[in-house]
Amino acid sequence: MLLRARERAAQLGCTPVLPGAGALLSVLAAAAQARAVVEVGTGAGVGSLYLLRGMPADGVLTTIDLEVEHQRAAKQAFAEEGVRPTRTRTISGRAADVLPRLTDGGYDLVFVDADKDGYPGYVEQAVRLLRPGGVLAVDNALWHDRVGDPARRDELTTVIREVGRAVRADERLVTALVPSGDGLLTAVRR
Ligand SMILES: C[S@@+](CC[C@H](N)C(=O)[O-])C[C@H]1O[C@@H](n2cnc3c(N)ncnc32)[C@H](O)[C@@H]1O
């Protein structure tokens, strides 16, 4: 099923989370017993399926995307995987508009995987949304190995590098950068 979802993601030109980082998402969701999860950037639903695999059966994934067509593909992937419709809440809109409407401390895990220039704002919102012990995961934290190369100073690399620095320096969080896939920055809310 993941394979079909990946194929649809490729057709839509939307890069899904890579397998190593995806498997880690399942583990993080299971470890956090994540009943309430937010995904920023639904795409074709690949990351969503990894999250749902780790979540308890009564958990609900809220997933946000600007592109209705991407969410349609994701819903197809959920149906193929046999995910009950009550387990997912898809919200169409700009993440910067949707996230502020979600409840403080109401979530067990937030996965950030949308437009990279929005990452600083999404991460700040994620920290607000997480309950103590909740988990933050940020995809593409290595950004094709450009983040670790000080010679790379293009705008997106700089934004992602700064997000990594800010998360590591944030005393509300305990952080680890896992070099799986394109890099998964993970943190637990104290
Ligand atoms: C990398 S893809 C998400 C991949 C998905 N998480 C997965 O693993 O399969 C990024 C998604 O973010 C969405 N996106 C881009 N800018 C956005 C914004 N400002 N608000 C919400 N979604 C956005 C795109 O439409 C795209 O579907």
The ligand as a Tripos MOL2 file, in Angstrom:
@<TRIPOS>MOLECULE
LIG
   27    29     1     0     0
SMALL
NO_CHARGES

@<TRIPOS>ATOM
      1 C1          6.9630   16.9110    1.3120 C.3       1 LIG1
      2 S1          5.2390   16.9180    0.9940 S.3       1 LIG1
      3 C2          4.5660   16.0720    2.3840 C.3       1 LIG1
      4 C3          4.9020   14.6400    2.3930 C.3       1 LIG1
      5 C4          4.1620   13.8090    3.4130 C.3       1 LIG1
      6 N1          4.3650   14.2930    4.7570 N.3       1 LIG1
      7 C5          4.6180   12.3840    3.2990 C.2       1 LIG1
      8 O1          5.5420   11.9580    4.0060 O.co2     1 LIG1
      9 O2          4.0680   11.6620    2.4640 O.co2     1 LIG1
     10 C6          4.8670   18.6070    1.4050 C.3       1 LIG1
     11 C7          3.3970   18.9370    1.3830 C.3       1 LIG1
     12 O3          3.2350   20.2070    2.0060 O.3       1 LIG1
     13 C8          2.1980   20.8790    1.3480 C.3       1 LIG1
     14 N2          2.3390   22.3280    1.6250 N.ar      1 LIG1
     15 C9          3.2050   23.2040    1.0460 C.ar      1 LIG1
     16 N3          3.0560   24.4220    1.5760 N.ar      1 LIG1
     17 C10         2.0750   24.3140    2.5230 C.ar      1 LIG1
     18 C11         1.4730   25.2340    3.4330 C.ar      1 LIG1
     19 N4          1.8580   26.5200    3.4640 N.pl3     1 LIG1
     20 N5          0.5120   24.7810    4.2520 N.ar      1 LIG1
     21 C12         0.1110   23.4660    4.2130 C.ar      1 LIG1
     22 N6          0.6550   22.5620    3.3800 N.ar      1 LIG1
     23 C13         1.6230   22.9670    2.5470 C.ar      1 LIG1
     24 C14         2.3530   20.5190   -0.1130 C.3       1 LIG1
     25 O4          1.1470   20.6950   -0.8130 O.3       1 LIG1
     26 C15         2.8000   19.0700   -0.0220 C.3       1 LIG1
     27 O5          1.7130   18.1930   -0.1610 O.3       1 LIG1
@<TRIPOS>BOND
     1     1     2 1
     2     2     3 1
     3     2    10 1
     4     3     4 1
     5     4     5 1
     6     5     6 1
     7     5     7 1
     8     7     8 2
     9     7     9 1
    10    10    11 1
    11    11    12 1
    12    11    26 1
    13    12    13 1
    14    13    14 1
    15    13    24 1
    16    14    15 ar
    17    14    23 ar
    18    15    16 ar
    19    16    17 ar
    20    17    18 ar
    21    17    23 ar
    22    18    19 1
    23    18    20 ar
    24    20    21 ar
    25    21    22 ar
    26    22    23 ar
    27    24    25 1
    28    24    26 1
    29    26    27 1
@<TRIPOS>SUBSTRUCTURE
     1 LIG1         1 GROUP 0 **** ****
